[in-house]
Amino acid sequence: RAVFKLMAVIVHMGSVDDGHYVTYRRFETPHGNEHASKWIYTSDEIVEAASRDQALSSCAYMLFYERTSR
């Protein structure tokens, strides 16, 4: 049975003809402890810490998952 975990959220802001994309990206700890995962927000030159709640409550355009063995 496959298990997937959310690794990134792409958000589009703007109209169909014009807009901007930003990303929320998860970074795993070396031991893969999901509760110790960190999220970052990126937008052009901006890279800053974000929370899991920010990523999950964003208006997602695309979601990226990773298949795991657990």
VENSUL-V607369 format. One record per residue. RES is the residue in one letter. D_FIRST is the distance of its C-alpha to the first C-alpha in whole Angstrom. Layout:
res=RES d_first=D_FIRST
res=RES d_first=D_FIRST
This chain:
res=R d_first=0
res=A d_first=4
res=V d_first=7
res=F d_first=10
res=K d_first=13
res=L d_first=17
res=M d_first=19
res=A d_first=22
res=V d_first=24
res=I d_first=27
res=V d_first=30
res=H d_first=32
res=M d_first=36
res=G d_first=39
res=S d_first=39
res=V d_first=38
res=D d_first=41
res=D d_first=41
res=G d_first=39
res=H d_first=37
res=Y d_first=33
res=V d_first=32
res=T d_first=29
res=Y d_first=27
res=R d_first=25
res=R d_first=23
res=F d_first=24
res=E d_first=22
res=T d_first=24
res=P d_first=24
res=H d_first=22
res=G d_first=19
res=N d_first=20
res=E d_first=19
res=H d_first=22
res=A d_first=24
res=S d_first=23
res=K d_first=26
res=W d_first=27
res=I d_first=29
res=Y d_first=31
res=T d_first=33
res=S d_first=35
res=D d_first=38
res=E d_first=40
res=I d_first=38
res=V d_first=35
res=E d_first=35
res=A d_first=33
res=A d_first=31
res=S d_first=29
res=R d_first=25
res=D d_first=27
res=Q d_first=29
res=A d_first=26
res=L d_first=24
res=S d_first=28
res=S d_first=29
res=C d_first=29
res=A d_first=26
res=Y d_first=27
res=M d_first=24
res=L d_first=21
res=F d_first=19
res=Y d_first=15
res=E d_first=14
res=R d_first=10
res=T d_first=10
res=S d_first=9
res=R d_first=9
